[in-house]
Amino acid sequence: MLLSGVFVAGALAGGWLWLRSSPLAAVAQVQISGVHGPEASAIEAALDSAARDMNTLDVNPAALRAAVSSFGVVREVHAVASFPHDLRIRVVEQLPVAALLVGGQRTAVAADGMVLGPALLSGSLPVLAGVYAPAAGARLRSASMLAPLAVLGAAPTRLAPLVARAFVGTNGVTLAMHNGLLAYFGDATRPRAKWLSLARVLADPSSAGASYIDVRLPERPAAGFPAGTTPPAASSEATAGASAGQTSTTEAAVAELAAGLTPAGTGAAASGREAASAPAGAGQSPPTQAQAAPGAAPETGAGEAGEASPTPAAPGG
């Protein structure tokens, strides 16, 4: 009886091993998702080739990752097999969020500091000036580079194309918009809350003409105005003449601007330019007036978020 049991177990094990390597379970249909950009075709081809050497009962994730190890844009590879012949592969990318500028040369960089190379550059990427550019596939290590990248990596899809350059100045991480407006983020903590706070200010008419918007404390954003500029009245239900319709419009604009707000560090950034509402006529002169921005909590004194400060000098770009 014991011998017969051993024989049956051995036969089953042998049959399983044979099935795992037999054509009956060979990968024949490969579905790949999550790949975008100029390297998409090459990535898909590499994954497809590696997958067709596999068996749906014995998928090798390490081999799939190795097949695309030369593509810096690929962060993760996940595979799910369906017996007998189907394999679904999902790629998680780390898309470029900035163009690192060093010595007149540019290279694309992801939100986590991964250098992606010049092939992934686009005209919509904000400039981040540096003094050293590692080779593609390596990572930036400087805090002055990583903090702005983390902020850019959390940008909403509608707001990301508005940023012309990023740098660390006297107010911490600072984003300079194409129209000259400056956004002060301070450090790289709570980037989604800060972007949402910025979206609320941009969507409100009371920020029109602002020289800077300070969201270092996202619960207490502040808009600064150049000398001689009278800040518009805040648009809220408590302001004389404000209507429920205007408030609803502002909230709808906020929701639209904040749509696609990405988790920090994913590197998901818009590749094209989309229209978005931003204060017009913002200049580069140092702001001399500041007011609590829409949605700010009541202040008990001259808080950090409401203090006017000189425009920091931006490196390069």
C-alpha positions as a Python dict, from the first residue, in 0.01 Angstrom:
ca = {
    (1, 'M'): (0, 0, 0),
    (2, 'L'): (279, 239, 90),
    (3, 'L'): (465, 160, -228),
    (4, 'S'): (157, 220, -439),
    (5, 'G'): (103, 556, -270),
    (6, 'V'): (462, 657, -341),
    (7, 'F'): (421, 547, -701),
    (8, 'V'): (103, 751, -747),
    (9, 'A'): (261, 1060, -587),
    (10, 'G'): (565, 1025, -810),
    (11, 'A'): (347, 987, -1117),
    (12, 'L'): (147, 1296, -1028),
    (13, 'A'): (460, 1501, -966),
    (14, 'G'): (610, 1387, -1292),
    (15, 'G'): (290, 1466, -1477),
    (16, 'W'): (280, 1814, -1323),
    (17, 'L'): (641, 1884, -1420),
    (18, 'W'): (570, 1763, -1774),
    (19, 'L'): (260, 1982, -1803),
    (20, 'R'): (449, 2290, -1680),
    (21, 'S'): (692, 2261, -1970),
    (22, 'S'): (460, 2118, -2234),
    (23, 'P'): (302, 2301, -2530),
    (24, 'L'): (-37, 2244, -2366),
    (25, 'A'): (33, 2539, -2132),
    (26, 'A'): (270, 2745, -2346),
    (27, 'V'): (207, 3120, -2355),
    (28, 'A'): (49, 3205, -2690),
    (29, 'Q'): (-155, 3520, -2622),
    (30, 'V'): (16, 3818, -2453),
    (31, 'Q'): (-174, 4131, -2349),
    (32, 'I'): (36, 4427, -2233),
    (33, 'S'): (-106, 4742, -2071),
    (34, 'G'): (29, 5054, -1903),
    (35, 'V'): (296, 5144, -2160),
    (36, 'H'): (312, 5490, -2315),
    (37, 'G'): (558, 5725, -2481),
    (38, 'P'): (829, 5686, -2746),
    (39, 'E'): (968, 5365, -2595),
    (40, 'A'): (631, 5189, -2578),
    (41, 'S'): (684, 4970, -2886),
    (42, 'A'): (1029, 4856, -2774),
    (43, 'I'): (906, 4776, -2422),
    (44, 'E'): (611, 4578, -2553),
    (45, 'A'): (832, 4384, -2793),
    (46, 'A'): (1079, 4294, -2517),
    (47, 'L'): (802, 4174, -2285),
    (48, 'D'): (625, 3981, -2558),
    (49, 'S'): (945, 3800, -2656),
    (50, 'A'): (1025, 3705, -2295),
    (51, 'A'): (667, 3595, -2224),
    (52, 'R'): (648, 3356, -2519),
    (53, 'D'): (932, 3150, -2370),
    (54, 'M'): (718, 3089, -2063),
    (55, 'N'): (440, 2860, -1952),
    (56, 'T'): (116, 2980, -1794),
    (57, 'L'): (176, 2735, -1509),
    (58, 'D'): (530, 2862, -1451),
    (59, 'V'): (549, 3237, -1513),
    (60, 'N'): (888, 3393, -1436),
    (61, 'P'): (840, 3754, -1316),
    (62, 'A'): (1214, 3804, -1277),
    (63, 'A'): (1268, 3724, -1644),
    (64, 'L'): (1002, 3977, -1743),
    (65, 'R'): (1165, 4247, -1531),
    (66, 'A'): (1507, 4161, -1673),
    (67, 'A'): (1371, 4195, -2026),
    (68, 'V'): (1290, 4563, -1967),
    (69, 'S'): (1568, 4649, -1722),
    (70, 'S'): (1729, 4882, -1976),
    (71, 'F'): (1418, 5102, -1990),
    (72, 'G'): (1434, 5351, -1705),
    (73, 'V'): (1070, 5446, -1752),
    (74, 'V'): (957, 5102, -1630),
    (75, 'R'): (909, 5093, -1253),
    (76, 'E'): (726, 4762, -1203),
    (77, 'V'): (602, 4466, -1409),
    (78, 'H'): (308, 4249, -1297),
    (79, 'A'): (192, 3934, -1476),
    (80, 'V'): (-126, 3725, -1442),
    (81, 'A'): (-154, 3397, -1632),
    (82, 'S'): (-474, 3227, -1747),
    (83, 'F'): (-447, 2859, -1836),
    (84, 'P'): (-392, 2737, -2096),
    (85, 'H'): (-229, 3007, -2313),
    (86, 'D'): (-304, 3364, -2195),
    (87, 'L'): (-70, 3600, -2009),
    (88, 'R'): (-166, 3953, -1909),
    (89, 'I'): (121, 4191, -1827),
    (90, 'R'): (69, 4528, -1657),
    (91, 'V'): (351, 4780, -1662),
    (92, 'V'): (379, 5055, -1401),
    (93, 'E'): (576, 5345, -1543),
    (94, 'Q'): (766, 5630, -1385),
    (95, 'L'): (705, 5907, -1636),
    (96, 'P'): (926, 6216, -1666),
    (97, 'V'): (819, 6518, -1461),
    (98, 'A'): (1106, 6756, -1538),
    (99, 'A'): (1388, 6830, -1778),
    (100, 'L'): (1716, 6840, -1587),
    (101, 'L'): (1935, 7116, -1733),
    (102, 'V'): (2312, 7083, -1683),
    (103, 'G'): (2565, 7271, -1893),
    (104, 'G'): (2316, 7342, -2169),
    (105, 'Q'): (2219, 6975, -2199),
    (106, 'R'): (1879, 6840, -2096),
    (107, 'T'): (1766, 6497, -1985),
    (108, 'A'): (1429, 6371, -1862),
    (109, 'V'): (1392, 6291, -1491),
    (110, 'A'): (1120, 6101, -1301),
    (111, 'A'): (961, 6206, -972),
    (112, 'D'): (1182, 5970, -769),
    (113, 'G'): (1503, 6111, -918),
    (114, 'M'): (1552, 5839, -1182),
    (115, 'V'): (1730, 5982, -1487),
    (116, 'L'): (1536, 5866, -1794),
    (117, 'G'): (1753, 6011, -2070),
    (118, 'P'): (1692, 6270, -2345),
    (119, 'A'): (1464, 6041, -2550),
    (120, 'L'): (1175, 6110, -2312),
    (121, 'L'): (1203, 6489, -2320),
    (122, 'S'): (904, 6696, -2427),
    (123, 'G'): (832, 7065, -2456),
    (124, 'S'): (582, 7053, -2170),
    (125, 'L'): (835, 6947, -1904),
    (126, 'P'): (942, 7216, -1655),
    (127, 'V'): (1313, 7288, -1627),
    (128, 'L'): (1511, 7190, -1319),
    (129, 'A'): (1864, 7332, -1325),
    (130, 'G'): (2144, 7126, -1176),
    (131, 'V'): (2521, 7090, -1166),
    (132, 'Y'): (2548, 6718, -1235),
    (133, 'A'): (2350, 6478, -1452),
    (134, 'P'): (2396, 6106, -1386),
    (135, 'A'): (2370, 5863, -1675),
    (136, 'A'): (2029, 5730, -1774),
    (137, 'G'): (1919, 5464, -1528),
    (138, 'A'): (2095, 5627, -1232),
    (139, 'R'): (1928, 5842, -968),
    (140, 'L'): (1974, 6195, -844),
    (141, 'R'): (2067, 6211, -475),
    (142, 'S'): (2067, 6583, -394),
    (143, 'A'): (1783, 6704, -171),
    (144, 'S'): (1767, 7025, -378),
    (145, 'M'): (1677, 6809, -678),
    (146, 'L'): (1458, 6546, -511),
    (147, 'A'): (1225, 6790, -331),
    (148, 'P'): (1112, 6977, -646),
    (149, 'L'): (1077, 6645, -833),
    (150, 'A'): (851, 6505, -560),
    (151, 'V'): (629, 6814, -582),
    (152, 'L'): (615, 6798, -961),
    (153, 'G'): (533, 6429, -947),
    (154, 'A'): (215, 6501, -750),
    (155, 'A'): (89, 6771, -988),
    (156, 'P'): (-270, 6751, -1118),
    (157, 'T'): (-292, 6680, -1490),
    (158, 'R'): (-445, 7020, -1563),
    (159, 'L'): (-186, 7218, -1368),
    (160, 'A'): (138, 7036, -1455),
    (161, 'P'): (174, 7198, -1801),
    (162, 'L'): (155, 7547, -1647),
    (163, 'V'): (491, 7505, -1470),
    (164, 'A'): (792, 7649, -1656),
    (165, 'R'): (1065, 7571, -1402),
    (166, 'A'): (1121, 7449, -1049),
    (167, 'F'): (1390, 7533, -796),
    (168, 'V'): (1463, 7562, -424),
    (169, 'G'): (1473, 7925, -308),
    (170, 'T'): (1429, 8119, 14),
    (171, 'N'): (1070, 7997, 35),
    (172, 'G'): (1164, 7635, -25),
    (173, 'V'): (1043, 7451, -332),
    (174, 'T'): (925, 7717, -576),
    (175, 'L'): (744, 7666, -904),
    (176, 'A'): (759, 7940, -1167),
    (177, 'M'): (463, 7934, -1404),
    (178, 'H'): (482, 8031, -1769),
    (179, 'N'): (293, 8354, -1697),
    (180, 'G'): (541, 8457, -1424),
    (181, 'L'): (336, 8354, -1121),
    (182, 'L'): (538, 8193, -842),
    (183, 'A'): (402, 7915, -621),
    (184, 'Y'): (577, 7852, -287),
    (185, 'F'): (552, 7492, -166),
    (186, 'G'): (813, 7503, 112),
    (187, 'D'): (925, 7143, 157),
    (188, 'A'): (809, 6832, -27),
    (189, 'T'): (571, 6712, 245),
    (190, 'R'): (194, 6692, 178),
    (191, 'P'): (231, 6774, -192),
    (192, 'R'): (-125, 6672, -284),
    (193, 'A'): (-276, 6896, -17),
    (194, 'K'): (-63, 7185, -138),
    (195, 'W'): (-158, 7131, -502),
    (196, 'L'): (-526, 7121, -408),
    (197, 'S'): (-484, 7442, -210),
    (198, 'L'): (-314, 7603, -510),
    (199, 'A'): (-596, 7484, -739),
    (200, 'R'): (-856, 7649, -513),
    (201, 'V'): (-670, 7980, -520),
    (202, 'L'): (-619, 7971, -897),
    (203, 'A'): (-988, 7902, -952),
    (204, 'D'): (-1098, 8203, -748),
    (205, 'P'): (-1116, 8547, -915),
    (206, 'S'): (-976, 8713, -600),
    (207, 'S'): (-628, 8583, -692),
    (208, 'A'): (-624, 8763, -1030),
    (209, 'G'): (-310, 8973, -1067),
    (210, 'A'): (-121, 8790, -792),
    (211, 'S'): (256, 8783, -808),
    (212, 'Y'): (286, 8471, -593),
    (213, 'I'): (72, 8215, -414),
    (214, 'D'): (204, 8063, -93),
    (215, 'V'): (76, 7715, -8),
    (216, 'R'): (346, 7616, 241),
    (217, 'L'): (60, 7580, 488),
    (218, 'P'): (-214, 7442, 261),
    (219, 'E'): (-488, 7524, 514),
    (220, 'R'): (-379, 7890, 504),
    (221, 'P'): (-281, 7980, 148),
    (222, 'A'): (-188, 8340, 75),
    (223, 'A'): (-169, 8542, -244),
    (224, 'G'): (86, 8823, -278),
    (225, 'F'): (45, 9123, -507),
    (226, 'P'): (297, 9368, -658),
    (227, 'A'): (329, 9723, -530),
    (228, 'G'): (42, 9944, -641),
    (229, 'T'): (-192, 9652, -703),
    (230, 'T'): (-519, 9641, -513),
    (231, 'P'): (-615, 9281, -435),
    (232, 'P'): (-964, 9194, -560),
    (233, 'A'): (-1231, 9123, -302),
    (234, 'A'): (-1247, 8759, -200),
    (235, 'S'): (-1533, 8569, -358),
    (236, 'S'): (-1714, 8389, -78),
    (237, 'E'): (-2068, 8378, 49),
    (238, 'A'): (-1966, 8611, 331),
    (239, 'T'): (-1851, 8880, 86),
    (240, 'A'): (-2107, 9141, -13),
    (241, 'G'): (-2244, 9073, -359),
    (242, 'A'): (-2126, 8712, -370),
    (243, 'S'): (-2382, 8466, -494),
    (244, 'A'): (-2437, 8096, -446),
    (245, 'G'): (-2394, 8056, -821),
    (246, 'Q'): (-2047, 8210, -812),
    (247, 'T'): (-1945, 7982, -526),
    (248, 'S'): (-2072, 7678, -715),
    (249, 'T'): (-1876, 7786, -1022),
    (250, 'T'): (-1558, 7821, -817),
    (251, 'E'): (-1603, 7477, -662),
    (252, 'A'): (-1661, 7324, -1005),
    (253, 'A'): (-1342, 7488, -1133),
    (254, 'V'): (-1149, 7351, -836),
    (255, 'A'): (-1277, 7002, -904),
    (256, 'E'): (-1173, 7031, -1268),
    (257, 'L'): (-827, 7164, -1189),
    (258, 'A'): (-766, 6903, -921),
    (259, 'A'): (-888, 6614, -1137),
    (260, 'G'): (-612, 6361, -1182),
    (261, 'L'): (-424, 6467, -871),
    (262, 'T'): (-160, 6196, -849),
    (263, 'P'): (-10, 6021, -548),
    (264, 'A'): (327, 6168, -464),
    (265, 'G'): (618, 5990, -625),
    (266, 'T'): (435, 5816, -905),
    (267, 'G'): (576, 6043, -1165),
    (268, 'A'): (252, 6068, -1354),
    (269, 'A'): (266, 6394, -1538),
    (270, 'A'): (81, 6532, -1835),
    (271, 'S'): (264, 6501, -2164),
    (272, 'G'): (68, 6771, -2345),
    (273, 'R'): (-45, 7122, -2267),
    (274, 'E'): (-403, 7173, -2156),
    (275, 'A'): (-578, 7501, -2096),
    (276, 'A'): (-630, 7592, -1733),
    (277, 'S'): (-732, 7901, -1540),
    (278, 'A'): (-445, 8091, -1380),
    (279, 'P'): (-406, 8448, -1260),
    (280, 'A'): (-329, 8671, -1554),
    (281, 'G'): (-74, 8947, -1563),
    (282, 'A'): (145, 8810, -1286),
    (283, 'G'): (482, 8982, -1297),
    (284, 'Q'): (829, 8907, -1164),
    (285, 'S'): (859, 9212, -939),
    (286, 'P'): (893, 9142, -566),
    (287, 'P'): (549, 9123, -400),
    (288, 'T'): (474, 9389, -142),
    (289, 'Q'): (118, 9301, -44),
    (290, 'A'): (-29, 8974, 76),
    (291, 'Q'): (-378, 8863, 165),
    (292, 'A'): (-529, 8539, 288),
    (293, 'A'): (-634, 8344, -15),
    (294, 'P'): (-981, 8191, -65),
    (295, 'G'): (-1049, 7897, 161),
    (296, 'A'): (-786, 7999, 415),
    (297, 'A'): (-847, 7944, 784),
    (298, 'P'): (-882, 8259, 998),
    (299, 'E'): (-546, 8397, 1107),
    (300, 'T'): (-463, 8514, 1456),
    (301, 'G'): (-154, 8706, 1358),
    (302, 'A'): (105, 8755, 1087),
    (303, 'G'): (152, 8390, 998),
    (304, 'E'): (424, 8251, 773),
    (305, 'A'): (183, 8181, 489),
    (306, 'G'): (69, 8541, 476),
    (307, 'E'): (403, 8715, 486),
    (308, 'A'): (536, 8887, 178),
    (309, 'S'): (891, 8796, 87),
    (310, 'P'): (1129, 8884, -196),
    (311, 'T'): (1116, 8682, -512),
    (312, 'P'): (1400, 8425, -493),
    (313, 'A'): (1661, 8410, -763),
    (314, 'A'): (1608, 8102, -978),
    (315, 'P'): (1905, 7899, -1103),
    (316, 'G'): (1927, 7866, -1478),
    (317, 'G'): (1638, 7783, -1709),
}
